[in-house]
């Protein structure tokens, strides 16, 4: 069952802050009237710190930590495709 969100922005977390994520961050910016970036996650702590500062959101090294700390409506997976199935199940 789907819930239609009408009274607030859609809360988004991005997992994987490498090259392809730039396209997704741009899309979030374009749609900022409807979506809100809430958290970022990457397995490189330097990258997490950079993106956390740039987007002024909490950054996480472990996806599990990000998911336990935030009630997200959408998780954008910008990781290698071989990781997607396990990460989608986790989300």
Helices and strands as residue ranges (DSSP letters): E 10-15, H 21-30, E 35-41, H 45-55, E 58-60, H 63-69, E 74-77, G 81-83, H 84-90
